[in-house]
Amino acid sequence: MNLDFSDEQKQLRDQVRRFLGENCPPSVVRNILEGEPDHDAGLYRGLAELGVLGAAIPEEYGGVGLGHLELCVVAEELGRVLAPVPVASSIYLTAECLMQAGSEEQKSEWLPRLAAGEAIGCFALNEGRGRMRAEKVSARFENGKLTGVKAPVADGAIADVAIVAAREAEGVTLCLVDLKADGVSREALESIDPTRAQTRLSFDGVPASRIGGAGDGWHIASQVMDRAAILIGFEQLGGADRALEMARDYALERMAFGRQIGSFQAIKHMLADMYVSATLARSNCYYGAWALATSAAELPVAAATARVSATTAFQHCAKNNIQTHGGMGFTWEYDCHLYYRRSNALALALGSLSTWESLLIERMSAGNVDAAA
């Protein structure tokens, strides 16, 4: 098993890194925080023109048809610069769900638009606090109409289409909804990271079409969430690496008592701990990438493992980056808080860390029972 990217994939990484270095400096992220629109539309168009959005979408649906390994490479670079674009909602979740369970008509209508950046998608699963379970779904899908409330929904304010989990008869069904239809209302929610804006979506008898079979929604959603967990794990990995680099660079240039602060034992230990957590996350994310690209039977465990380790690493590195910078790290002028914000936002993006820890335990326990049997 080769758990490294190919030379071609590394070239793609370098190309995307150059593009983002030129088009997504920290000032772009700050513009969103200071009251600009919820995402950088110009950057999103540029990513579409570069072929990034369609990396894993088949060519017959307007994509580039590379694969999920290439999308993992892209995700890591987006995470490094905290790109304020709805790639996770639109590509990791919406496009992935359509590719996994959408009808030919749904794929033909929406995948080309998502790949070209002409439409933005969102994935509306949550209904309030706590771990989301099938029995908590209260939105209803009856006679082709959707009624209910979903919150929080990432990028719901800017999305053109939503995939919504709703109750149909005794099961949960996924519905495809055009958010420009009558009966849809949106309300912005406060978030620690406005560059990943959260929204409350309300539906009042909105026309919707079913994705997959009636009552199959929770199973489909779980599979899509596992796949997205690995991709978001790579975003977290990129953010953790960049936070570590920022802390290292500051420790080498900041002087105290006539010495670089990086020469002090406390700072050395802090940086070493950050490196260990980021390296552990990388190994787990690479394993997840292999499982994602091959649709391996180990995918559910690999996804939960990547999610837990990447979430822990990004939060750890973002927090200790602030500590390394000392009093300056808490100020608006320094970029440390940008990574701290994103680390906490992504920690809840697909469910909390404790939720994924529980899933990991449940899945590993189930695997041990199966092996024993």
Summary of the structure (lengths in Angstrom):
residues: 373
radius of gyration: 20.6
end to end distance: 27.1
largest distance: 74.3
contacts: 1361
relative contact order: 0.11
helix: 58%
strand: 15%
